[in-house]
């Protein structure tokens, strides 16, 4: 056992006080591993922050849908509201831009570390609930040699429901 440990330590030690080639490769490998882990952790933390901001905006969207569905139910044109929700792309784009603007107030949509793009909302009728699906892409960057390179693209998807009674 001691002989094996001595053989493993020998390339790391150089009796003349210089670093051996194997030591340099080990140090570079460890530094690369640590930097990858830090990049991965940073991307995960930013994804969590983006999701939390999107959740708050989906709550605001749910309140907006509640106000619209309450008014449409009271006026007995709920089916017209659902048709508008599913067929009118301009209405959905208006809601998408409202969510995007609200998300931009909570989380920066573009920084040196990431950029959020392709924000999309989709609506479905699921029984007596309106299901809304929020998706966006978060592209993470790393800076090397004075330039930014895309490293990870993460799709973020959140689903929410709004209960209706009709």
Secondary structure, 3 states (H helix, E strand, C coil): CHHHHHHHHHCCCCCCCCCCHHHHHHHHHHHHHHHHHHHHHHHHHHHHHHHHHHHHHHHHHHHHHHHHHHHHHHCCCHHHHHHHHHHCHHHHHHHHHHHHHHHHHHCCCECCCEEEEEEEEEEEEECCEEEEEEEEEEEEEEEECCEEEEEEEEEEEEEEEEECCC
